[in-house]
Amino acid sequence: MYNNHKMYKGGSIYSPRTANVIRYSGLFIPIVLITYGVLIQFDIIRIQHTIDNVGLFLICFWWLLVSIFQFFIPIQSRIDAALRLITYHLLAGSYLLFVSGIASPFAGFWLLLMIGSYVFFSERGLQLSTFAFIFLVAVDILFWHNISAVIAAYDLVALVVILIISIVTMSVTRSQEVTKETLNQIKAQELLQRDRVMTIVNNMTDAVLSVDTAGIIRVYNAASLNLLDTNDSLNGHHVDEILSLTNKDNAEVSLYKELQVVKTVIKRDDLYYGFDDGEKIRLELTYSPIRNSFSRTKKSESHDGYIIIMRDVTKSKSLEEERDEFISVISHELRTPITIAEGTISNVQVMMEHPDITHDMLKDAVNVAHDQIIFLANMVNDLSALSRAERGVADSAEDIDIKELAHKLHDKYSESAKAKDLHLDLDLSAKLTSVHASRLYLEEMLQNFITNSIKYTKKGGVKIIIKQSAGEVFFSIKDTGIGISKSDQAKIFHKFYRSEDYRTRETGGTGLGLYVAAKLAHKLGTKIDVTSRLNFGSTFSFTLPEAK
């Protein structure tokens, strides 16, 4: 079999296709020339000069042999190509000199030799082939001029024609070489620019997809695979097949339909992408048509497809919505006590000018205003604690003496408990060491539980329980208060949540205490456990590792 990949790679215009054309020409053209020579020998065609049958036989034999060899055996090297071209030039020269004559139509086949020389050896090969033909014409004139002077004239005419064709061929091929070189430079530049663009795209943290006008994905970056959580190639897939999107109402959204009507850059963040396991993320999509560079005659609406940029905004949107909700709720929660306090103080101002107002009436009004100010102060304290927890302020850990902390809390809140006729008891292990944690976070969390227990307990008492075993310290605040229903237990750690129980509503509260406690517990690396039963009290507990 003919093996193209082993062939000698020739000059600047060499290509496997050109080599194949030359290969087949080298096999079939000699057959035509041999047939013409046979017709001459049998006087079917008459010319002025020719050789005998033996000479024709030798030329035909060698020509067929070389043609078959050339067809089945590929050129292996530069020397191999040169030897084959020399052999063809000698055979063609012998044929034109002794069989057909220079001034025959078959002189045109010399052009094939010139082209073949140019293919394999560029301009140098073409020049040598042209000089060989000039030499051949000179030999023909010297050898046959005695038979007829017309031969010399015909030979010169053939020489001029071949030279003209040779010059034209060289000019055309040179221009083609320049054009090809320019195209190669442009192609190389385009590939370089494409590589640069792809490098930039692949280093983007946002997912980028480029789709054609039919919605088929043609280009994507590594961030797209990360966002979609896949290792499969996206090329050749329809964008709606890869991106199954839904809106906030869980209705399917076809991105391709959206792309078909887009005229400019569109940005939206109200769509969701669902994974196979049911998880959903919220996407921010920016998409626009990829415009063609167009002239005045082209329509500006034409484009080459669409570019899509995707970003996971689930967390940021959740935080944004939480912030909006927080501002809305805190504004509402602050408005009531401020309004009550402001109204009460205004009433006191009016009452002070009235002679019939008693001291007790003024005292009651001031107490109402004072209660609202205390409520606001508690809310500010809770918000301050929440802010510190969110920002990580004062979160440096230290060794905390548990027994000392327990007695400090007992001393601080014993008066509040006594004011409601409640017992505040301590239940401590005989041997308590220390924990390594943020003192501020731990104290605020325990204070939150103690104040809540005192607030929602009408009789009985509150017990501070701290036990230590197996390298862990167990903290628990237990009360005999009103208790928490099962449905409320799942919501008490939500911010601003307060139970609908009337006994809870008649007691002032911001609804932030337990939310702050949950945040602090998370910062301390623990979790709050709640056990409660309506009318039988509640217990809030958590554990921390013993300090090493």
RABELWO-V149669 format. One record per pair of residues at least 6 apart in sequence whose ideal C-beta (glycine too) atoms are under 6 Angstrom apart, sorted by the first residue. I is the first residue (numbers start at 1). J is the second residue. Records with the same first field share a line. If there is no record, write none. Layout:
I->J / J
This chain:
3->74
4->16
6->74
7->19 / 74 / 75
8->75 / 77 / 81
10->119 / 120
11->121 / 122
12->122 / 177
14->119
18->119
22->116
23->71
25->112
26->67 / 70
27->67 / 71
29->109
30->63 / 67
33->95
34->60
37->56 / 99
39->45
40->47 / 50
41->53 / 56
47->101
48->147 / 148
49->144 / 147
51->98
59->94 / 95
63->91
66->87
75->81
81->120
85->117
88->113
89->113 / 132
92->113
93->136
96->102
97->140
100->106
102->137 / 140 / 155 / 158
103->154 / 155 / 158
107->158
110->133
111->165
113->129
114->126 / 129 / 166
117->125 / 126 / 129
118->125 / 126
126->170
130->166
133->162
137->155 / 159
140->155
141->152 / 155
144->151
145->152
201->208 / 221
202->221 / 222
205->223
206->309 / 311
207->223 / 224 / 227 / 310
208->221 / 309
209->217 / 220 / 224 / 308
210->218 / 219 / 307
211->217 / 239 / 305 / 306
212->218 / 305
213->305
215->238 / 239 / 256
216->238
217->234 / 235 / 237 / 239
220->234
227->310
234->242
239->255 / 256
240->254 / 256
243->255
245->253 / 255 / 271
246->252 / 272
247->253
253->271
259->306
265->288
266->287
267->286
268->285
269->284 / 313
271->283
272->280 / 282
273->281 / 283
274->280
281->312 / 314
282->313 / 314 / 317
283->310
284->311 / 313
285->310
286->309
287->306 / 308
289->303 / 306
290->303 / 304 / 305 / 307
291->303
292->302 / 304
329->496
337->372 / 375 / 376
340->372
341->369 / 372 / 373
344->365 / 368 / 369
345->369
347->365
348->365
351->357
375->508
379->510
382->510 / 512 / 513 / 516
385->444 / 516
386->516
388->394
389->519 / 520 / 523
394->440
395->438
397->436 / 437 / 438
398->439
399->434 / 436 / 547
400->434 / 435 / 439
401->434
402->432 / 434 / 466
403->432
406->426 / 428 / 464 / 466
409->446
410->426
413->424 / 450
414->424
416->454
417->424 / 454
422->457 / 461
423->461
424->462
425->463
426->464
427->463 / 465
428->466
429->467 / 468
432->468
433->546
434->547
435->473 / 544 / 547
436->547
437->524 / 544
441->520 / 523 / 524
445->517 / 520
448->513 / 517
449->477 / 540
450->477
453->462 / 477 / 479
454->462
455->507
456->481 / 482
457->479 / 480 / 481
460->480
462->479
463->478
465->476
466->475
467->474
471->546
472->543 / 545
473->544 / 546
474->543
475->542
476->539 / 541
477->540
478->539
479->537 / 538
480->537
481->537
482->503
483->532 / 533 / 534 / 535 / 536 / 537 / 538
484->532 / 538
485->534
488->499
489->530
491->497
492->514
493->514 / 515 / 518
495->512 / 515
496->511
497->511
498->504 / 511
521->528 / 542
526->542 / 544
528->542
529->541
530->540
531->539
532->538
